[in-house]
Amino acid sequence: MAIHSFLPSVNSMFVRFVTLLAASFVLQVSSGLFPGVSPYGVHGRIVGEQGRAIGLRRRLLDVRAGDETDVCVRWSHQTAIVNGTMFIYGGQAKASSSQNSDTWNDNLLSLSLSSSFQISSPTLKQLPQPSGPPAVANGYLWNSFTSLYLYGGLFSDKPVTSPVPYSTWEYKIASSSWTEHASPKTSAGNFSEPDGVAIQRSAEGAGLSVPQLGKGWYFGGHLDGYTTVGWSQSIARIYLKSFVEYTFPGYTNNGVKSLGGGKKAPDEGVWRNITGGGLQDKGGFTERADGVLVYIPGWGDEGIIVGLAGGTNETFSQMNVVDIYDIGTSTWYKQATSGTTPAIRVNPCAIAVAAPDGSSIQIHLYGGQNLIPYGDQHQYDDMWILTVPSFTWIKVDTSKQSIPPARAGHSCNVWNAQMIVVGGYVGKDLSCDSPGVYIFNTSSLQWQNSYVALKGPGSDDPLNQQPAFQDASKKKGYPGLIGSYGYTVPQAVIDVVGGNPSGAATLTKPALAPTGGPVASGVLPTFTVTGVGPTTTAIVPGSGAPTGASRAVIIAISVVAACLAVLAAYLGFCLWLYRKQLALYKRHVALVQRSNHNSFENDSGPEKLLTLPPGSSSEPGSSHGSSRRGTEGHSYGPVRLDGEDDADLMRGHEPTFVGVLLSPRRSLRVVNRD
């Protein structure tokens, strides 16, 4: 486990501590120099200032306690990116490492990807608390270009929360409002269940959105007492191999009978449960949960979906053979892979990026965990590439990098060719993983300390596609691939498929023969790259640009230096003030002694002095003018200038540096009066 992963959170906490310390010091200084805010004087004044400070701290703690952007660890949440903004919904989160219940939540957060940020301080924003959608984990957040759609998920097991009947919850981004579509039912279609079957809430399946097609999918998962109304906790869960499809409102779908002839889905959308497409009803196509789905455009009429990883509590999917779903025909196929394959795992995450000319597409698979043997699960921190169309596995060498802690149950999305990893279960060795956002540069194959928002021609594309894909989308309706803007093919991939950073792959067919479908009968379309667009450049230690960790250290040092400078200036001012007041005091004492010697008559100086008899009050009737005696062995009392208030007197005591330090305003008034 890399030590660097602790730096963002530790430095962030250190900066906050030093900043609060500096603010506290400045308040102390200012309260001593400016009228009306001095913490010194009568005891009631001190208590009042302390009370206000305590109240402020409590208010800060209250705000922090309700800030779901800042948690100890989060996992099993749902994410989606819409037009450069990432949305994070629900899942589980801990406010501290000791929390072991009430981790489920229904919080909705956003993260803008149109601005750069450091991983130590991602610009997470908490959106208004949802009203209606349940607090679930391990579901999926589909997205169109205008809405989010929450499907599936588990209800809390600690405390146990009974699930409610399933409804589709739609979040309309423009109005920031949730709409419930209750009791959804299936529509008949290709290889699907008949009309009118109630949609069940599955959990821990593999989800995917393709907004350019207006569809979302959810593969496998399971049903149990935390997903389904009336399911006894004593009954074992059932794993699924069904494939639920949701057509977004306003989109067409030729695979659904009710949408034949180019009809568009109504406001509540259209559901289809695909159960018999191709190999799906065969023995080799097993039930599974906790896998991932990735969309690959270009093959067939609408592209293909690749299914990776996952399993049940007994069996797990090897990745030497992957599942391929042809969207246009609603049919499943198998495809063998070449190269060293990743170990079996569940709960990884995956994204895909396309070469500038489209000649290769790289699927990145990150993390996950192995549940074998039972009770001794361990998480992975490895990064793998499945390059398509050759379907060859490449393990990314991160041995010389500072990498995030191993994790499972995290999410990853891609924008500007950078994989944005959020959260994840990090095992028991790491107490907190905050803020828990990490960036992997798919072009340089480097973990980096910041997300870089790219600007250039085509950067405003809502799909964040490569420029050549944008042209094809406009002219031919090509669906394209989200998040690839700025991607260039890394050398590790070029060594396998040939070509150059812009593409030009020479390995254009699967290394092992396909079993059928569009992969066997067609090739990926390629495009002409007319110019060099922006690329994602890794910001790594030693590159000359400050990393997230070093930037935090620099800020901390700057704050400390500023505090020390203010402290030095304040001490210097107090020393000057002390010397002035001491000189004034000595002069007053000399005048008083001379005055006593001359029977209390002053005939030379401009000051009109008088003494108070021993034991008398300096200001009769004042509640804070208690009597004092002079120095031992002298009979004269406190001395003041004629016409001065009691608050401005030195009261016959020799000034001390500590006294000046604690009450500079009072000392300054004495010096100025003189």
C-alpha positions, 0 to 999 in steps of 0.5 A, a space after each residue: 500500500 503506497 504511503 503517498 495515498 495518505 498525503 492528500 488527506 493528512 496535508 489537507 488536515 494540517 493546512 486546516 489546523 494551521 489555518 485555524 491556528 492562524 485565525 485564532 492568533 489574529 483574533 487575539 491580536 486584533 482583539 487586543 489592538 482594536 476597541 470593543 473586542 479586547 478579551 481582557 478586563 472584567 471577568 464578565 467580558 472574558 467569559 463573553 468572548 470565550 462563549 462567542 468563540 465556543 459558539 462559533 466552533 460549535 457552528 463550524 462543527 455542526 456545518 462540518 457534520 452535515 457536509 457529506 462532501 467530506 467523509 472518512 470513506 465512501 463506497 457502493 455509490 452510484 455515479 454518472 457524468 452529464 455534460 461535464 458534471 459528475 453526479 454521485 448518489 447514495 451508497 454507503 459512507 462513514 463520517 469516522 473510521 469507528 462508525 459501523 452503522 447508519 452508513 446508507 445515505 441518499 445524498 446527491 453530490 456533484 463534481 464539476 469537470 470543466 475546471 481543474 482540481 487537485 485530488 487533495 481538494 476536489 470541488 465536490 458540491 452537496 446538492 439539495 437533499 433528495 425527497 423521495 428516492 430511497 437510500 440505496 447502495 450497489 444500484 446504478 445511475 443511468 443518464 440521458 443528456 437531461 436526466 438521471 434515472 436511479 435503478 436498483 440497489 440494496 437497502 440498509 442491513 445495519 440497521 435493517 431497513 425493509 425495502 419499499 416497492 420499486 419505482 423509477 426515480 428520475 432527477 431532472 437536472 435543469 430543475 433539480 427535482 425528482 419525479 417518481 414513476 411508480 410500478 414500472 412494468 415490462 414491454 414485450 420485445 426481442 428475446 424478452 419477457 411479455 408485457 406487464 411483468 413487474 420490474 424487480 429491484 436488483 442489486 450488485 449488478 453491472 450497469 451501463 448508460 449510452 445516452 447517445 442511444 437513449 438507453 440504459 442496461 443492468 446485467 445480472 445482480 441478485 434479489 434478496 430480503 434487502 431488495 425485494 418487498 416481502 422477501 424473508 431474510 431467512 431465504 437465500 438470495 437468488 443470482 440473476 443473468 437477466 438483462 434489464 433495458 430501459 429506454 429513456 423518455 423521447 427515444 426510439 427502440 426497434 427492439 421493443 414492440 410498443 415502439 415499432 415504427 419509430 415511436 418514442 418512449 413516453 415520459 415514464 420510459 419503456 422497460 424490457 427484460 431480455 432473458 433469451 438473447 443468444 447464449 443467454 439461455 445456455 448453460 455456459 452463460 452463468 448468473 453473476 453479480 458485481 461485474 462491469 459493462 463497457 460500451 464499444 461503438 462501431 460494430 453492428 447497427 448500434 455498437 456492442 457491450 462487453 461484460 467483464 468480471 463478476 460472479 456469485 458466492 460460489 463461482 466467478 467469471 474468468 476473463 480469458 473469455 468475455 461476454 459480448 452483447 450486440 445491441 442491434 440484435 439483442 443477442 449475446 456472444 462469447 469472445 476469447 481474449 489473448 495475453 495474460 489475463 487479470 485474476 478473477 475478481 468482483 467489484 472492479 470498475 471499467 471505462 473505455 477510451 478511443 484512439 483519435 482515428 478510432 482504429 483501437 479502443 482501450 478498455 481500462 479495468 481497475 481494482 476489485 477484490 477476490 472473495 476466495 477463500 471465504 472470509 479472507 477477501 483482499 482488494 486489488 490495486 492493479 490496472 489492466 487494458 483490454 485493447 479492442 479489436 484485438 481483444 488482447 490484455 495488457 497489464 499496466 506497469 505502475 511499479 514506479 508510481 505512487 498509486 492509490 490504496 487497493 479498493 473495491 466497490 468504487 466507481 470510475 468514469 472518464 472525461 478528457 481521457 482521465 479516469 476519475 475514481 471515486 471512493 471504494 472499500 479499502 479494507 481494514 488496514 486503512 482507516 480513512 480514504 478522504 477525500 477519496 478521489 483519484 485521477 488516472 491519465 489514460 494517455 500516459 498511463 500515470 496516476 496523477 495528483 490533479 485533474 486537468 480540464 482540457 480546452 480546445 476545438 471541440 472541448 464543449 462537445 456534450 459527449 467529450 468525444 475525439 474531434 473525428 468522432 464528433 464530425 462522424 456523429 454530426 454527419 452520419 449519426 455515429 454514436 461515438 465514445 464518451 470521455 475520449 477527448 484528448 486521448 492519445 495511444 500510449 506506447 504500451 498499447 502501440 507495442 501490441 497493436 502497432 500504429 502511433 499515438 494518433 492510432 493507425 493500429 495494424 492489428 484490426 481483428 481479434 487475436 483469437 477467432 470470434 464465435 460470431 456476431 458483429 465482431 466476426 463479420 465487421 471491423 471498427 470504423 476509422 476516421 481521418 485525423 486532420 490535426 493534433 488536438 489537446 492531449 492529457 499530460 500527466 502532472 507527476 512528481 518531478 515534472 516541475 509542476 507542484 503535486 497535490 501533496 507538495 502544493 498542500 505542504 507549500 500552502 502549510 509552510 506559507 501559512 506558518 511563515 505568515 503567522 510567524 511574521 505577524 507574531 514577530 511584528 506584534 512582539 516588536 510593537 509590544 516591546 516598543 510600547 513597553 519601553 515607552 510605558 516604562 520610561 513614562 512610569 519612571 518619570 511619573 514616579 520621580 515626579 511623585 517623589 519630588 511632589 511628596 518631598 515638596 508637601 504635595 506641591 508641584 512647581 516645575 512640570 506641566 503635569 498636575 499630579 496628585 496622589 491618593 491616600 493609602 486605602 482609598 478607591 481610585 474611582 469611588 462608586 465604580 464597581 471595578 475600581 477596587 482599592 490598592 496599596 503601593 509598593 511595600 515600604 512606600 506610603 503613596 498610593 496609585 498615581 494618575 494624571 489630573 482628569 484621566 479615567 481610572 481605566 487609563 492609569 498605571 495604578 502605581 505599578 511598574 509596567 511589565 512586558 507580559 502586561 503590555 503583551 496581554 493588553 496593548 490597547 490600554 498601554 497604548 492609550 497611556 503612552 498616547 495621552 502622555 
